[in-house]
């Protein structure tokens, strides 16, 4: 099989933000996605350029245009959110984003219409129905197909940094899971989801896709749901590591870190310098550690097995990427990563809110968590648990 890659302008960026729709009074999920999308659809019948349906009827996805900077892409998302609110506010529906909804039960949620979504449920059964999860996807333009797979491999070294910083799914189905990111482990249960294979040659990727198509595992490349994957029709590398982010400020910081990492790896390739890689078994372990322990994870740094606290590794990484951020126009957004280290990640704020409303969280505690997530979305910035 020939898998064409349409090159893009280098280091352009696009963002995708999956938002849950919840009842303004109870905090429970509302199946309002189709109504929101329909209300915003252009009169000519074309899809809205920045608001899309998603797998679950309780979800809408906001997408930016192809942008020169994360700030520009973020402005698209803010405008799209304002359009959605014009529809949802009269319905008493609020927008929320976290890796999981803290207490809504997956069995009561409905999958959106369409054969693609129904196929997921028919094939994956219980795992497919449990996909009550939300994430952020970052696309970065790649100008040369030869760079794509080395950049994918290089990004896997920094997987735990992104996972720990964005972890926002400690609760699932009304209980504390003990994980910082339950979403990371739920999503990888789908066929073709999870960590990518570390292919060296494009022909190996083409062989993989051909095998998957021939054996009926997938019907198209977009059903390869890796955490980091090439996006051939867009000419990008798509990074899907991050849990859902509750506010635009932290979203742009995580997007800036991702954007800078891709540009940094691209520059290493231009200069003929080696791109750092790591054995698959270390990558897998790092994913689990970051999902389990979040900001307290001790991560594996290199193929020699050296280890470090993830927060210390993030500080070094941000310092290394500061010159790249200057080139890309996202210095302020990248600096916001250090703010996440100082005030804590979303999963930590959620647990603090739950604890303040009962020793074990409980129903009242988890409703308070949703209310806090609603407030952060409205504020556009993280809020201290007491606010």
C-alpha positions as CSV (number, residue, x, y, z in Angstrom):
1,X,0.0,0.0,0.0
2,X,1.1,3.6,-0.8
3,X,0.4,5.9,2.2
4,X,0.8,9.4,0.8
5,X,1.9,12.2,3.2
6,X,0.9,15.7,2.2
7,X,3.7,17.9,3.5
8,X,2.7,21.0,5.5
9,X,4.3,24.3,6.2
10,X,6.9,23.6,8.9
11,X,5.7,23.9,12.5
12,X,2.3,25.3,11.8
13,X,0.0,24.2,14.6
14,X,-3.6,23.1,15.1
15,X,-5.5,22.3,18.3
16,X,-8.4,20.0,19.1
17,X,-10.2,20.3,22.5
18,X,-12.9,17.8,23.5
19,X,-15.5,19.3,25.8
20,X,-18.1,17.5,28.0
21,X,-21.6,19.0,28.2
22,X,-23.0,18.9,31.8
23,X,-26.2,20.0,33.5
24,X,-25.8,23.3,35.1
25,X,-27.6,22.2,38.3
26,X,-26.5,18.6,38.8
27,X,-23.2,18.4,37.0
28,X,-24.3,15.2,35.4
29,X,-23.8,14.6,31.7
30,X,-26.2,16.0,29.1
31,X,-26.7,14.4,25.7
32,X,-26.8,17.8,24.0
33,X,-24.0,17.4,21.5
34,X,-26.1,16.8,18.4
35,X,-28.4,19.7,19.2
36,X,-25.4,22.1,19.7
37,X,-23.8,21.1,16.5
38,X,-27.0,21.4,14.6
39,X,-27.7,24.9,16.0
40,X,-24.3,26.1,14.9
41,X,-24.3,24.5,11.5
42,X,-24.0,26.9,8.5
43,X,-27.1,27.4,6.4
44,X,-25.4,25.9,3.4
45,X,-25.3,22.5,5.1
46,X,-21.5,22.4,5.5
47,X,-20.0,21.5,8.8
48,X,-19.0,24.3,11.3
49,X,-15.3,25.1,10.8
50,X,-14.5,25.0,14.5
51,X,-17.2,22.9,16.3
52,X,-17.6,19.2,15.6
53,X,-19.6,16.2,16.9
54,X,-17.7,13.6,18.8
55,X,-18.0,9.9,19.8
56,X,-20.3,10.5,22.7
57,X,-23.5,12.6,22.4
58,X,-22.5,14.4,25.6
59,X,-19.4,15.9,23.8
60,X,-18.5,18.6,21.3
61,X,-15.0,19.1,19.9
62,X,-13.5,22.6,19.3
63,X,-10.9,22.8,16.6
64,X,-8.6,25.6,15.6
65,X,-7.6,26.5,12.1
66,X,-4.1,25.9,10.8
67,X,-2.1,28.5,12.8
68,X,1.3,30.1,13.0
69,X,1.4,30.0,16.8
70,X,-0.4,28.4,19.7
71,X,-1.8,31.8,20.7
72,X,-3.4,32.2,17.4
73,X,-4.9,28.7,17.5
74,X,-6.1,29.3,21.1
75,X,-7.9,32.4,19.9
76,X,-9.9,30.2,17.5
77,X,-10.9,27.9,20.4
78,X,-12.0,30.8,22.6
79,X,-14.2,32.2,19.8
80,X,-15.6,28.7,19.2
81,X,-16.4,28.2,22.9
82,X,-18.2,31.6,22.9
83,X,-20.4,30.4,20.0
84,X,-21.1,27.1,21.8
85,X,-22.1,29.0,25.0
86,X,-24.6,31.1,23.1
87,X,-26.4,27.8,22.5
88,X,-25.7,26.0,25.7
89,X,-26.3,28.8,28.3
90,X,-30.1,29.0,27.5
91,X,-30.2,25.2,27.8
92,X,-28.6,25.4,31.3
93,X,-25.7,23.3,30.0
94,X,-22.1,24.0,31.1
95,X,-18.8,23.2,29.3
96,X,-16.3,21.0,31.2
97,X,-13.0,19.4,30.3
98,X,-11.1,16.8,32.3
99,X,-9.8,13.4,31.3
100,X,-12.9,11.7,32.7
101,X,-16.2,12.8,34.2
102,X,-15.9,12.2,37.9
103,X,-19.2,10.5,38.6
104,X,-21.4,10.0,35.5
105,X,-21.8,6.3,34.8
106,X,-20.7,5.2,31.3
107,X,-23.7,2.8,30.9
108,X,-26.2,5.7,30.8
109,X,-24.3,7.6,28.1
110,X,-25.3,7.4,24.4
111,X,-22.9,7.1,21.4
112,X,-23.4,9.5,18.5
113,X,-25.1,8.4,15.3
114,X,-22.9,7.3,12.4
115,X,-21.4,4.0,11.3
116,X,-17.9,4.9,12.4
117,X,-18.9,5.3,16.0
118,X,-21.2,2.3,16.0
119,X,-18.4,0.2,14.7
120,X,-16.2,1.1,17.7
121,X,-18.9,-0.1,20.1
122,X,-19.8,-3.2,18.1
123,X,-16.2,-4.3,18.0
124,X,-14.9,-3.2,21.4
125,X,-18.1,-3.9,23.4
126,X,-17.7,-2.9,27.1
127,X,-14.4,-1.2,26.5
128,X,-15.9,0.8,23.7
129,X,-18.9,1.9,25.8
130,X,-16.6,3.0,28.6
131,X,-14.9,5.7,26.5
132,X,-16.3,8.5,28.7
133,X,-13.0,10.3,28.3
134,X,-11.7,13.6,26.9
135,X,-8.4,14.7,25.5
136,X,-6.5,17.5,23.8
137,X,-4.8,16.8,20.4
138,X,-2.0,18.9,19.0
139,X,-1.1,18.8,15.3
140,X,2.3,20.2,14.2
141,X,3.1,20.6,10.5
142,X,6.0,18.6,9.0
143,X,7.5,19.8,5.7
144,X,9.4,16.5,4.9
145,X,8.0,13.0,5.2
146,X,11.4,11.7,6.1
147,X,11.2,13.6,9.4
148,X,7.9,12.2,10.5
149,X,8.9,8.8,12.0
150,X,12.1,10.1,13.7
151,X,10.0,12.9,15.3
152,X,7.4,10.4,16.5
153,X,10.1,8.2,18.1
154,X,11.7,11.3,19.7
155,X,8.4,12.5,21.2
156,X,8.0,9.2,23.0
157,X,11.0,10.1,25.2
158,X,9.0,13.0,26.5
159,X,5.6,11.2,26.8
160,X,5.6,11.1,30.6
161,X,6.3,14.9,30.8
162,X,3.1,15.6,28.9
163,X,1.1,12.9,30.6
164,X,2.0,14.0,34.1
165,X,1.4,17.7,33.5
166,X,-2.0,17.2,31.9
167,X,-3.2,14.4,34.2
168,X,-6.8,15.2,35.0
169,X,-8.7,11.9,35.5
170,X,-8.3,10.6,39.0
171,X,-12.0,9.9,39.3
172,X,-14.1,7.5,37.1
173,X,-17.6,6.1,37.7
174,X,-17.9,7.8,41.0
175,X,-14.7,6.7,42.7
176,X,-11.1,7.6,43.1
177,X,-9.1,5.2,40.9
178,X,-5.8,5.8,42.5
179,X,-4.4,7.0,39.2
180,X,-3.6,10.5,38.1
181,X,-4.8,9.7,34.6
182,X,-7.4,6.9,34.3
183,X,-8.0,8.1,30.7
184,X,-4.6,7.0,29.6
185,X,-5.2,3.4,30.5
186,X,-8.9,3.3,29.4
187,X,-8.2,4.6,25.9
188,X,-5.5,2.1,25.1
189,X,-8.0,-0.7,25.5
190,X,-9.4,0.1,22.0
191,X,-7.9,-1.9,19.1
192,X,-5.0,0.1,17.5
193,X,-5.0,2.6,20.4
194,X,-2.1,3.3,22.8
195,X,1.6,3.7,22.1
196,X,2.8,3.6,18.4
197,X,5.2,1.1,17.0
198,X,8.6,2.6,16.6
199,X,9.1,2.2,12.8
200,X,12.3,3.2,11.2
201,X,11.1,3.4,7.6
202,X,7.9,4.8,6.0
203,X,7.6,1.5,4.1
204,X,7.2,-0.3,7.5
205,X,4.3,2.0,8.3
206,X,2.8,1.3,4.9
207,X,3.1,-2.5,5.5
208,X,1.4,-2.1,8.9
209,X,-1.5,-0.2,7.4
210,X,-1.8,-2.6,4.5
211,X,-1.9,-5.6,7.0
212,X,-4.6,-3.8,9.1
213,X,-6.7,-3.0,6.1
214,X,-6.4,-6.5,4.6
215,X,-7.4,-8.2,7.8
216,X,-10.3,-5.9,8.5
217,X,-8.8,-4.3,11.7
218,X,-9.3,-0.8,10.3
219,X,-11.2,0.7,7.4
220,X,-8.9,3.7,7.1
221,X,-5.7,5.2,8.6
222,X,-7.7,7.5,10.9
223,X,-8.7,4.4,12.8
224,X,-5.1,4.0,13.9
225,X,-5.6,5.8,17.3
226,X,-2.0,5.9,18.6
227,X,-1.1,8.4,21.3
228,X,1.5,9.9,18.9
229,X,0.8,9.3,15.2
230,X,1.5,10.7,11.7
231,X,-1.6,12.4,10.2
232,X,-0.8,11.9,6.5
233,X,-3.7,13.8,5.0
234,X,-2.9,16.9,7.1
235,X,0.8,16.7,6.8
236,X,1.3,16.7,10.5
237,X,2.5,14.8,13.6
238,X,-0.5,14.5,15.9
239,X,0.2,14.3,19.6
240,X,-2.8,12.8,21.6
241,X,-1.1,12.2,24.9
242,X,-2.7,14.9,27.0
243,X,-5.7,14.4,29.2
244,X,-8.6,16.9,28.8
245,X,-7.5,20.3,30.0
246,X,-10.0,22.3,32.1
247,X,-9.0,25.8,31.0
248,X,-7.5,27.6,28.0
249,X,-4.4,28.9,29.9
250,X,-3.1,25.5,30.8
251,X,-4.1,24.1,27.4
252,X,-1.9,26.7,25.6
253,X,1.0,25.9,27.9
254,X,0.8,22.2,27.1
255,X,0.4,23.0,23.4
256,X,3.4,25.2,23.5
257,X,5.5,22.5,25.1
258,X,4.4,20.1,22.4
259,X,4.9,22.6,19.6
260,X,8.4,23.4,20.8
261,X,9.3,19.7,21.2
262,X,8.4,19.0,17.6
263,X,10.3,22.0,16.3
264,X,13.3,21.1,18.4
265,X,13.4,17.5,17.1
266,X,13.0,18.8,13.5
267,X,16.0,21.1,14.1
268,X,18.1,18.2,15.3
269,X,17.4,16.3,12.1
270,X,18.3,19.4,10.0
271,X,21.6,19.6,11.8
272,X,22.4,15.9,11.4
273,X,22.3,15.4,15.1
274,X,20.8,12.2,16.7
275,X,17.2,12.3,17.9
276,X,16.9,10.8,21.4
277,X,15.0,7.5,21.4
278,X,14.1,4.9,24.1
279,X,13.3,1.2,24.0
280,X,9.7,0.4,23.8
281,X,9.6,-1.3,27.2
282,X,10.9,1.9,28.9
283,X,8.3,4.0,27.0
284,X,5.6,1.7,28.1
285,X,6.8,1.9,31.7
286,X,7.0,5.7,31.6
287,X,3.4,5.9,30.4
288,X,2.2,3.8,33.3
289,X,4.2,5.6,35.9
290,X,3.0,9.0,34.7
291,X,-0.6,7.8,34.6
292,X,-0.4,6.3,38.0
293,X,1.7,8.8,39.9
294,X,1.4,12.0,37.9
295,X,3.7,14.7,39.2
296,X,5.2,12.3,41.7
297,X,6.4,9.9,39.0
298,X,10.0,8.9,38.8
299,X,10.5,8.6,35.0
300,X,13.1,6.8,32.9
301,X,15.2,9.4,31.0
302,X,17.1,7.4,28.4
303,X,18.1,4.0,27.0
304,X,20.7,3.7,29.8
305,X,17.8,3.6,32.4
306,X,18.7,6.8,34.2
307,X,15.8,8.1,36.3
308,X,14.6,11.4,37.7
309,X,11.5,13.0,39.3
310,X,9.3,14.1,36.4
311,X,8.9,17.7,37.8
312,X,12.7,18.1,37.7
313,X,12.9,16.7,34.2
314,X,10.2,19.2,33.1
315,X,12.1,22.1,34.5
316,X,15.2,21.1,32.6
317,X,13.2,20.6,29.4
318,X,11.5,24.0,29.6
319,X,14.9,25.7,30.0
320,X,16.2,23.8,27.0
321,X,13.3,24.7,24.8
322,X,13.2,28.5,25.6
323,X,15.1,29.5,22.5
324,X,12.7,27.4,20.4
325,X,9.7,29.1,22.0
326,X,11.2,32.5,21.1
327,X,11.3,31.4,17.4
328,X,7.8,30.1,17.6
329,X,6.3,33.1,19.4
330,X,5.1,31.1,22.5
331,X,7.6,32.2,25.2
332,X,4.8,33.2,27.6
333,X,2.8,30.0,27.0
334,X,5.8,27.8,27.5
335,X,6.6,29.6,30.8
336,X,3.1,28.6,31.9
337,X,4.3,25.0,32.2
338,X,6.4,26.1,35.2
339,X,3.2,27.5,36.8
340,X,1.6,24.0,36.5
341,X,4.6,22.6,38.5
342,X,4.1,25.3,41.2
343,X,0.3,25.1,41.7
344,X,-0.2,21.4,40.8
345,X,-1.9,19.6,38.0
346,X,-5.7,19.2,37.5
347,X,-5.9,15.8,39.2
348,X,-4.3,17.3,42.3
349,X,-6.8,20.2,42.4
350,X,-9.7,17.8,41.8
351,X,-8.6,15.6,44.7
352,X,-8.2,18.6,47.0
353,X,-11.8,19.8,46.2
354,X,-13.2,16.3,46.8
355,X,-11.4,16.0,50.1
356,X,-12.7,19.4,51.2
357,X,-16.3,18.1,50.7
358,X,-15.9,14.8,52.5
359,X,-13.1,12.4,53.5
360,X,-13.8,10.0,50.7
361,X,-15.1,12.5,48.1
362,X,-18.6,10.9,47.9
363,X,-21.4,12.2,45.8
364,X,-21.2,15.7,47.3
365,X,-17.5,15.8,46.8
366,X,-17.6,14.8,43.2
367,X,-20.4,17.2,42.4
368,X,-18.1,19.9,43.9
369,X,-15.3,18.7,41.6
370,X,-17.5,19.2,38.6
371,X,-18.5,22.6,39.8
372,X,-14.8,23.5,40.2
373,X,-14.1,22.3,36.6
374,X,-17.0,24.4,35.4
375,X,-15.5,27.4,37.2
376,X,-12.1,26.9,35.7
377,X,-13.5,26.6,32.2
378,X,-15.4,29.9,32.7
379,X,-12.4,31.6,34.2
380,X,-10.0,30.4,31.5
381,X,-7.4,29.7,34.1
382,X,-6.8,27.2,37.0
383,X,-8.3,28.1,40.3
384,X,-7.2,27.2,43.8
385,X,-9.3,24.4,45.3
386,X,-10.9,26.7,47.9
387,X,-12.3,29.1,45.2
